[in-house]
């Protein structure tokens, strides 16, 4: 048997299995989902939003603690001296 013949036989077998599966499938109504208990519903539902927190007042921009430290007076020239 050649490769083409084997491929055709395998594809026909797969098509036969798929056709049989689809034809024998039950036509009943879809599965019913169970009802949730009130406790489960409470877990699923989001809690109502609480009051928004008041915005915090930030410190002024010119606060000395926010400023970077002053530069060194002696700038090194990279010579190590």
Beta strands, then each sheet from edge to edge (+ up, - down):
end
